[in-house]
Amino acid sequence: MSFFGKTRAPRGARRSPTPSRKDSAGSEPPSPGGATSSRPLYLCSPFADAALVKGNFKTIVMLPKYVDIMEWVAVNMFDFYTNLNEFYGVINEACTQHSCPSMSAGPSLNYLWTNQGGKQAALPAPTYIDYVMSSIQNLLDDENVFPTKTNQAFHPSFPATIRTVYRQLLRVFAHIYHAHYQQILHLRSEPHFNSLFAHFLAFGREYELLEVKDIRGESNAPVGVGLLWERWKEAGILES
């Protein structure tokens, strides 16, 4: 479903600060995804199937009647950012330059940060994630990108901006699953985190924000959560 060229309804402004991070450089690196074998725990039962929401997530991402599609996308993306930001704020002491020297999402996949000049740089995961959250917060604070006044139109570039935001949030999800699922399990938050991610994936597919290559990766550098996406699709909870 495309969301170009639509009008909008009023929306109240909300803001979420990026949480501060305390560097625990002396801690031992966690095993990727809390894995005890070659298969990450987030792909194993019962953890992969833990969820707060039962049924197909497509039903909760569909555009409600009389709601402007641009407004719906903006509000939902704000909520995804806020919730993911809060999850990361809880586990970020385990994400340090020592434990996560690269922004990894799989044994052979490391994301590179693209600077304003177009140059790519390898960054430690906490630095990369701080850049992601700060850049998104700046967009949320920009009235030209996320307008909050009644009858104020969205910029024509909004769909492209949202796709970039979606891709960066997906990378944060992928890193947490790969490197910090052990902390999620320790907090007994896997039903919450899985439900948030499933909602995020279903929303991305419904509004053409999710690129298949971003969730699957390349054959020589697969994204670990791509298998989780496939599992949930086969279970019928993401797509009808």
For each residue, the residues with C-beta under 8 A, 3 or more apart:
1: 63 69 206 207 208
2: 159 208
3: 6 69 70 72 73 159 207
4: 159
5:
6: 3 68 69 70
7: 68 70 153
8: 11 68 70 71 147 152 153 154
9: 66 67 68 71
10: 149 150 151
11: 8 71 74 75 148
12: 148
13: 148
14: 78 82
15: 137 140 141
16: 78 81 82 85 86 137 140
17: 137
18: 85 130 133 134 137
19: 85 86 88 89 92
20:
21: 92 93 95 126 130
22: 92 93
23: 96 97 126
24: 27 93 94 96 98 99
25: 96 97 98
26: 98
27: 24 93 94 96 98 99
28: 99
29: 98 99 100
30: 34 94 99 179 180 182 183
31: 34 35 36 182
32: 35 40 104 107 178 179 224
33: 40 41 42 177 178 179 181 182 224
34: 30 31 40 41 42 180 181 182 183 184 185
35: 31 32 38 39 40 41
36: 31 41
37:
38: 35
39: 35 43 44
40: 32 33 34 35 43 44 177 178 181 224
41: 33 34 35 36 44 47 181 182 185
42: 33 34 47 48 177 181 190 224 225 228
43: 39 40 48 224 227 228 231
44: 39 40 41 47 48
45: 48 49
46: 49 50
47: 41 42 44 50 181 185 190 194
48: 42 43 44 45 194 228 231
49: 45 46 235
50: 46 47 190 191 194
51: 54 191 194 195 198 237
52: 191 192 195
53: 57 60 195 198 199
54: 51
55: 59 237
56: 59 236 237 238 239 240
57: 53 60 61 198 199 201 202 237 238
58: 61 62 202 206 238 239 240
59: 55 56 62
60: 53 57 199 202
61: 57 58 76 199 202 203 206 207
62: 58 59 206
63: 1 67 69 72
64: 67 72
65:
66: 9
67: 9 63 64 71 72
68: 6 7 8 9 71 72
69: 1 3 6 63 72 73 207
70: 3 6 7 8 73 74 154 158
71: 8 9 11 67 68 74 75
72: 3 63 64 67 68 69 75 76
73: 3 69 70 76 77 162 207
74: 11 70 71 77 78 146 154 158 162
75: 11 71 72 78 79
76: 61 72 73 79 80 203
77: 73 74 80 81 162 165 166
78: 14 16 74 75 81 82 140 146
79: 75 76 82 83
80: 76 77 83 84 169 196 199 200 203
81: 16 77 78 84 85 133 136 140 165 169
82: 14 16 78 79 85 86
83: 79 80 86 87 196
84: 80 81 87 88 169 172 173 196 200
85: 16 18 19 81 82 88 89 133
86: 16 19 82 83 89 90
87: 83 84 90 91 176 184 189 193 196
88: 19 84 85 91 92 95 129 133 172 176
89: 19 85 86 92
90: 86 87 183 187 189
91: 87 88 94 95 176 180 183 184 187
92: 19 21 22 88 89 95 126 129
93: 21 22 24 27 96
94: 24 27 30 91 99 180 183
95: 21 88 91 92 99 100 125 126 129 175 179 180
96: 23 24 25 27 93 99 100 124 126
97: 23 25 100 101 124 126 127
98: 24 25 26 27 29 101
99: 24 27 28 29 30 94 95 96 179
100: 29 95 96 97 103 104 124 125 126 175 179
101: 97 98 124 125
102: 110 122 123 124 125
103: 100 110 111 112 113 122 123 124 125 128 129 171 175
104: 32 100 107 109 110 111 125 175 178 179
105: 109 110 111 171 174 175 177 178 217 223 224 225
106: 109 174 178 217 221 222 223 224
107: 32 104 224
108: 220 221 222
109: 104 105 106 217 221 222 223 224
110: 102 103 104 105 122
111: 103 104 105 128 171 175
112: 103 120 121 122 123
113: 103 120 121 122 123 128 131
114: 118 119 120
115: 118 119 120 121
116:
117:
118: 114 115
119: 114 115
120: 112 113 114 115
121: 112 113 115
122: 102 103 110 112 113
123: 102 103 112 113 127 128 131
124: 96 97 100 101 102 103 127 128
125: 95 100 101 102 103 104 128 129 175 179
126: 21 23 92 95 96 97 100 129 130
127: 97 123 124 130 131
128: 103 111 113 123 124 125 131 132 171
129: 88 92 95 103 125 126 132 133 172 175
130: 18 21 126 127 133 134
131: 113 123 127 128 134 135
132: 128 129 135 136 168 169 171 172
133: 18 81 85 88 129 130 136 137 172
134: 18 130 131 137 138
135: 131 132 138 139 168
136: 81 132 133 139 140 165 168 169
137: 15 16 17 18 133 134 140 141
138: 134 135 141 142
139: 135 136 142 145 146 161 165
140: 15 16 78 81 136 137 145 146
141: 15 137 138 146
142: 138 139 145 146
143: 146 147 148 149 152
144: 147 155
145: 139 140 142 155 158 161
146: 74 78 139 140 141 142 143
147: 8 143 144 152 153 154
148: 11 12 13 143 152
149: 10 143 152
150: 10
151: 10
152: 8 143 147 148 149
153: 7 8 147
154: 8 70 74 147 158
155: 144 145 158 161
156:
157: 160 161
158: 70 74 145 154 155 161 162
159: 2 3 4 162 163
160: 157 163 164
161: 139 145 155 157 158 164 165
162: 73 74 77 158 159 165 166 209
163: 159 160 166 167 209
164: 160 161 167 168
165: 77 81 136 139 161 162 168 169
166: 77 162 163 169 170 204 209 210
167: 163 164 170 171 211 214
168: 132 135 136 164 165 171 172
169: 80 81 84 132 136 165 166 172 173 200
170: 166 167 173 174 200 204 210 214 215
171: 103 105 111 128 132 167 168 174 175
172: 84 88 129 132 133 168 169 175 176
173: 84 169 170 176 177 197 200 225
174: 105 106 170 171 177 178 223 224 225
175: 95 100 103 104 105 111 125 129 171 172 178 179 180
176: 87 88 91 172 173 179 180 181 184 193
177: 33 40 42 105 173 174 180 181 197 224 225 228
178: 32 33 40 104 105 106 174 175 181 224 225
179: 30 32 33 95 99 100 104 125 175 176
180: 30 34 91 94 95 175 176 177 183 184
181: 33 34 40 41 42 47 176 177 178 184 185 190
182: 30 31 33 34 41 185 186
183: 30 34 90 91 94 180 186 187
184: 34 87 91 176 180 181 187 189 190 193
185: 34 41 47 181 182 188 189 190
186: 182 183
187: 90 91 183 184
188: 185
189: 87 90 184 185 192 193
190: 42 47 50 181 184 185 193 194
191: 50 51 52 194 195
192: 52 189 195 196
193: 87 176 184 189 190 196 197
194: 47 48 50 51 190 191 197 198
195: 51 52 53 191 192 198 199
196: 80 83 84 87 192 193 199 200
197: 173 177 193 194 200 201 225 228
198: 51 53 57 194 195 201 202 232 237 238
199: 53 57 60 61 80 195 196 202 203
200: 80 84 169 170 173 196 197 203 204
201: 57 197 198 204 205 210 215 229 232 238
202: 57 58 60 61 198 199 205 206 238 239
203: 61 76 80 199 200 206 207 209
204: 166 170 200 201 207 209 210
205: 201 202 208 209 210 238 239
206: 1 58 61 62 202 203
207: 1 3 61 69 73 203 204
208: 1 2 205
209: 162 163 166 203 204 205
210: 166 170 201 204 205 214 215
211: 167 214 215
212: 215 216
213: 216 217 218
214: 167 170 210 211 217 223
215: 170 201 210 211 212 223 225 226 229
216: 212 213 222 223 226 229
217: 105 106 109 213 214 221 222 223 226
218: 213 221 222
219: 222
220: 108
221: 106 108 109 217 218
222: 106 108 109 216 217 218 219 226 227
223: 105 106 109 174 214 215 216 217 226
224: 32 33 40 42 43 105 106 107 109 174 177 178 227 228
225: 42 105 173 174 177 178 197 215 228 229
226: 215 216 217 222 223 229 230
227: 43 222 224 230 231
228: 42 43 48 177 197 224 225 231 232
229: 201 215 216 225 226 232 233 238
230: 226 227 233 234
231: 43 48 227 228 234 235
232: 198 201 228 229 235 237 238
233: 229 230 236 237 238 239
234: 230 231
235: 49 231 232
236: 56 233 239 240
237: 51 55 56 57 198 232 233
238: 56 57 58 198 201 202 205 229 232 233
239: 56 58 202 205 233 236
240: 56 58 236
